[in-house]
């Protein structure tokens, strides 16, 4: 029989210290909900690609004027020497593409397409972003109040949502935009049109956000943490802003990223119909209007702004889908 191994007192005393030393080296740290969501989002390569494109588009919109100044681009410069007077189309192949005009020039006027794409980026982003912020703020406030208080308050706000959802927004936007005076509210020109578009699109689209926030609020209003806040004497405004709103950040953020491309398409549609951004200010929808006359002869001039709108909308949609999966605790 093998004799048991004896352990000296010094070795036995040192053993717990060795265990503690190893535990300190491999200490387990908890992760916040934001860190968990970020780890999920990074695993979705498609959503990450969409987010990168969105960031690039935002930078392009913010830095559009400095970029034009650095590279000497003028979106409103007429290059009539590059236009065939008989066909009113750019001279040469591929729409007049050259080192000076990488995407070619616009038919009839000869304006540089690349410069107008860059110039139109800040218009689309400003209109879509401003309208989205307006609709999100109104929809969030109305949805939280309706879902939390219920009763006649919920009935009044819900019926207001139904009225706004049944309102013919496109026809109203066309009529308002077509009747804009040259000067109003201390603004004029492009500034006035952008402000009117932001108000019309944002104010009449808040029920979409309001319905989502209302449904989420009604679900959260009966949760334990809300009942605990009530038992401690918390009043309605405190519960709304300190308990409910932080838990509504995820659905609000996801729907915001999906609402922006919808507003971009809406602004482009109004500009295409001629009641959005007025020329000579460049806009993606206005570029489609100018290309519609010679679309059958040379579709390139419609493809360039069309692809730009397509990439922008697709990038925001991919980012929104990725955020929804990352912020949903029930997703894998």
C-alpha positions in Angstrom: 0.0 0.0 0.0 1.3 3.4 -0.9 1.8 5.7 2.0 -0.2 9.0 1.8 1.7 12.0 0.7 2.2 14.3 3.6 1.9 18.0 3.1 4.0 20.4 5.2 2.3 23.2 7.0 4.0 25.8 4.8 2.8 24.2 1.6 -0.7 23.8 3.0 -0.8 27.4 4.0 0.4 28.5 0.6 -2.2 26.6 -1.4 -5.2 29.0 -0.8 -2.9 31.9 -1.7 -2.1 30.3 -5.0 -5.7 29.7 -5.7 -6.5 33.4 -5.0 -3.6 34.5 -7.2 -4.9 32.5 -10.1 -8.4 33.8 -9.5 -7.2 37.4 -9.7 -5.4 36.7 -13.0 -8.6 35.2 -14.6 -11.2 37.5 -13.0 -14.5 37.4 -14.7 -16.0 40.8 -15.5 -19.7 41.4 -16.2 -20.8 43.1 -19.4 -23.4 45.9 -19.7 -26.4 45.6 -22.1 -24.6 48.1 -24.4 -21.5 45.9 -24.6 -23.6 42.8 -25.3 -25.5 44.6 -28.1 -22.2 45.9 -29.6 -20.8 42.4 -29.6 -23.9 41.1 -31.4 -23.8 43.9 -33.9 -20.2 43.3 -34.7 -20.9 39.7 -35.6 -23.4 40.9 -38.3 -21.0 41.8 -41.1 -23.8 43.0 -43.4 -25.1 45.4 -40.8 -21.6 46.6 -40.1 -21.1 47.3 -43.8 -24.4 49.2 -43.9 -23.3 51.2 -40.9 -19.9 52.1 -42.6 -21.8 53.3 -45.7 -24.2 55.4 -43.5 -21.2 57.0 -41.8 -19.6 57.8 -45.1 -22.8 59.3 -46.5 -23.2 61.5 -43.4 -19.6 62.7 -43.7 -20.2 63.4 -47.4 -23.2 65.4 -46.5 -21.5 67.4 -43.7 -18.4 68.0 -45.7 -20.0 68.5 -49.1 -19.1 72.2 -49.4 -15.5 71.8 -48.3 -15.0 68.8 -50.7 -16.3 70.9 -53.6 -14.0 73.7 -52.6 -10.9 71.5 -52.4 -11.5 69.7 -55.7 -12.9 72.8 -57.5 -16.3 71.3 -58.1 -19.2 73.6 -59.1 -22.7 71.9 -59.2 -24.2 74.8 -61.1 -21.5 75.5 -63.6 -22.9 75.2 -67.2 -20.5 73.4 -69.6 -22.2 74.1 -72.9 -19.0 73.2 -74.8 -19.5 69.6 -73.7 -23.1 69.4 -75.0 -24.1 68.5 -78.6 -26.5 71.4 -79.7 -28.4 69.1 -82.0 -29.0 66.2 -79.6 -28.8 68.2 -76.3 -26.7 65.3 -75.0 -23.1 65.2 -73.8 -20.4 64.8 -76.5 -18.4 61.6 -76.5 -19.1 58.2 -75.0 -20.4 57.3 -71.6 -22.2 60.6 -71.0 -19.1 62.8 -71.4 -17.0 61.0 -68.8 -13.5 62.3 -68.4 -10.8 62.9 -65.8 -12.4 66.3 -65.1 -15.9 64.8 -65.0 -15.7 61.2 -63.6 -19.4 60.6 -63.8 -20.1 62.6 -66.9 -22.1 65.8 -67.3 -25.8 66.4 -67.2 -27.8 66.5 -70.5 -29.0 69.9 -71.8 -27.0 71.9 -69.3 -23.6 70.2 -69.0 -23.4 70.4 -65.2 -21.1 67.9 -63.5 -22.9 64.9 -62.2 -20.4 64.2 -59.4 -20.6 67.7 -58.1 -24.4 67.6 -58.1 -24.5 64.2 -56.3 -22.2 65.6 -53.6 -24.3 68.8 -53.4 -27.6 66.9 -53.3 -26.3 64.7 -50.4 -26.7 67.4 -47.7 -30.1 68.3 -49.0 -31.5 64.8 -48.7 -29.8 64.1 -45.4 -31.0 67.4 -43.9 -34.6 67.0 -45.0 -34.7 63.3 -44.0 -32.9 63.8 -40.7 -34.9 66.8 -39.7 -38.2 65.3 -40.5 -37.2 62.1 -38.7 -36.2 63.9 -35.6 -39.5 65.9 -35.6 -41.6 62.8 -36.0 -39.6 60.8 -33.5 -39.9 63.5 -30.8 -43.7 64.0 -31.3 -44.4 60.2 -31.7 -42.4 59.3 -28.6 -44.0 61.8 -26.4 -47.5 61.1 -27.6 -47.0 57.3 -27.6 -45.6 57.2 -24.0 -48.3 59.4 -22.6 -51.1 57.4 -24.4 -49.6 54.0 -23.3 -48.9 55.0 -19.7 -52.1 56.9 -18.7 -54.6 55.0 -20.8 -58.3 55.9 -20.5 -59.6 58.9 -22.3 -56.1 60.2 -22.9 -55.2 57.0 -24.8 -58.5 57.2 -26.7 -57.9 60.9 -27.7 -54.3 60.3 -28.9 -55.1 57.0 -30.6 -58.0 58.6 -32.6 -55.6 61.5 -33.6 -53.2 58.9 -34.9 -55.9 57.3 -37.0 -56.8 60.7 -38.5 -53.1 61.4 -39.4 -52.6 58.0 -40.8 -55.7 58.4 -43.0 -54.6 61.8 -44.2 -53.4 61.9 -47.9 -49.9 63.0 -47.0 -48.5 62.9 -50.6 -51.3 65.1 -52.0 -51.0 67.5 -49.1 -47.3 67.8 -49.4 -47.6 68.4 -53.2 -50.2 71.1 -52.6 -48.3 72.8 -49.8 -44.9 72.7 -51.6 -46.4 74.0 -54.9 -47.9 77.0 -53.1 -44.9 78.1 -51.1 -44.4 81.8 -51.5 -41.0 83.3 -52.3 -40.6 84.6 -48.7 -42.3 83.5 -45.5 -41.4 83.2 -41.8 -38.2 85.2 -42.3 -36.9 82.6 -44.8 -36.7 82.4 -48.6 -35.5 80.2 -51.4 -34.0 76.8 -50.6 -34.0 77.5 -46.9 -37.8 78.0 -46.9 -38.4 74.9 -49.0 -36.3 72.7 -46.8 -38.0 74.0 -43.7 -41.5 73.4 -45.2 -40.5 69.8 -46.3 -39.2 69.0 -42.8 -42.3 70.2 -41.2 -44.7 68.5 -43.6 -43.0 65.2 -43.6 -42.1 65.1 -39.9 -45.4 66.4 -38.5 -47.6 64.1 -40.5 -45.6 60.9 -40.0 -45.3 60.9 -36.2 -48.2 58.4 -35.7 -45.9 55.6 -37.1 -43.5 56.1 -34.3 -46.3 56.8 -31.8 -48.0 53.5 -32.4 -44.8 51.5 -31.8 -44.0 53.5 -28.6 -47.5 53.2 -27.3 -47.5 49.4 -27.7 -44.1 49.1 -26.0 -45.2 51.4 -23.2 -48.4 49.4 -22.5 -46.2 46.3 -22.2 -43.7 48.0 -19.8 -46.3 49.8 -17.7 -47.2 46.6 -15.8 -43.7 45.4 -15.2 -42.2 45.0 -11.7 -39.8 47.9 -11.9 -42.7 50.3 -12.6 -44.7 48.9 -9.7 -41.7 49.2 -7.5 -41.3 52.9 -8.5 -45.0 53.5 -7.7 -44.7 51.8 -4.3 -41.8 54.1 -3.4 -44.0 57.1 -4.2 -42.8 58.0 -7.7 -45.2 60.1 -9.7 -46.1 59.9 -13.4 -43.5 62.2 -14.9 -40.7 60.5 -13.0 -41.8 57.1 -14.1 -42.2 58.3 -17.7 -38.7 59.9 -18.0 -36.7 57.8 -15.6 -38.2 54.3 -15.9 -40.0 53.9 -19.2 -38.1 56.1 -21.7 -34.7 54.4 -21.0 -36.3 51.0 -21.8 -37.7 52.4 -25.0 -34.4 53.5 -26.5 -33.8 50.3 -28.4 -37.1 50.2 -30.4 -36.9 54.0 -31.0 -33.4 53.8 -32.3 -34.2 50.8 -34.6 -37.3 52.5 -36.1 -35.5 55.8 -36.5 -32.9 54.1 -38.8 -35.8 52.6 -40.8 -37.7 55.9 -41.0 -34.8 57.9 -42.4 -34.7 56.1 -45.8 -38.4 56.4 -46.1 -38.1 60.2 -45.7 -35.2 60.2 -48.2 -37.4 58.5 -50.8 -40.3 60.9 -50.0 -38.1 64.0 -50.5 -36.7 62.6 -53.7 -40.2 61.8 -55.0 -41.4 65.4 -54.3 -38.3 66.8 -56.1 -38.9 64.5 -59.0 -42.4 65.8 -59.3 -41.1 69.3 -59.3 -42.6 70.4 -56.0 -39.6 69.7 -53.7 -36.3 71.4 -53.8 -36.4 74.0 -56.5 -33.6 74.4 -59.1 -30.8 75.4 -59.4 -30.2 73.8 -56.1 -29.1 70.2 -56.7 -31.1 67.3 -55.3 -31.2 63.7 -56.2 -34.9 63.7 -57.1 -34.4 66.8 -59.3 -31.5 65.0 -61.1 -33.9 62.2 -62.0 -36.4 64.8 -63.4 -33.7 66.3 -65.7 -32.7 62.8 -66.9 -36.3 61.7 -67.6 -36.5 63.6 -70.9 -33.7 61.6 -72.6 -34.0 58.3 -70.6 -34.6 56.2 -73.6 -31.7 57.7 -75.5 -29.2 57.4 -72.7 -30.3 55.9 -69.4 -27.0 56.7 -67.7 -28.1 60.0 -66.4 -31.0 58.4 -64.5 -28.9 55.5 -63.3 -26.3 57.7 -61.4 -28.8 59.4 -59.0 -31.0 56.3 -58.9 -28.1 54.1 -57.8 -27.1 56.8 -55.2 -30.6 56.8 -53.7 -30.7 53.0 -53.8 -27.4 52.6 -52.0 -28.4 55.2 -49.3 -31.7 53.5 -48.6 -30.2 50.0 -48.6 -27.5 51.0 -46.2 -29.9 52.5 -43.7 -32.2 49.4 -43.9 -29.3 47.0 -43.3 -28.2 49.1 -40.4 -31.7 49.1 -39.0 -32.0 45.3 -39.3 -28.7 44.8 -37.6 -29.6 47.1 -34.7 -32.9 45.3 -34.3 -31.2 41.9 -34.0 -28.5 43.3 -31.7 -30.8 45.1 -29.3 -33.4 42.3 -29.1 -32.5 40.1 -26.1 -34.6 37.2 -27.6 -32.4 37.0 -30.7 -29.7 34.4 -30.9 
